[in-house]
Amino acid sequence: MKSDGFKTYIPLKERQNVKDRGDYTVVDKDGVVHDEVSGLIMPPKHYDGREFCKIYKAGVVQMSDLSMPALRVLLYFMSCMWYTSSISFDIEKCMEFTKYKNKSYIYKALAELKKKYMIEKVRNLEYRLNPNMFYKGNTMKLIGKHKK
């Protein structure tokens, strides 16, 4: 990458590794060439800090068959979902989220979600979403822990 003792200028937008005759040459975003660099220089990782919930294909298929009250209650559960496996259920907050004035819609929706194996009751006022359909966290870490 050198010619006649001068460093070659290569305009690049980001830093990258360039393989050159058995050694590594790094070109900065400004185009400055650095020869004989030891180690690996990588661009910084950018993480999205917004909250999320994974929905697997099985969850999408089941969601398409739900009634409107059941779908709204499921969305309430997903909005309350955290990295723990169980979700505390507050019917007043659920009614505020779903905009229903009558509790019967909520109870019918819970029954429908249980019937379709989308949620299960852990104990009184505590539910768990089916992790094969909806999940928050890293399943690979969870699988790795159980293998040991």
Secondary structure as UniProt FT lines:
FT   STRAND          2..3
FT   TURN            4..5
FT   STRAND          6..7
FT   STRAND          16..20
FT   TURN            21..22
FT   STRAND          23..27
FT   TURN            29..30
FT   STRAND          33..34
FT   STRAND          54..55
FT   HELIX           57..64
FT   HELIX           68..80
FT   STRAND          87..88
FT   HELIX           91..98
FT   HELIX           103..115
FT   TURN            116..117
FT   STRAND          119..123
FT   TURN            124..125
FT   STRAND          126..129
FT   TURN            131..133
FT   STRAND          134..135
FT   HELIX           139..147
//
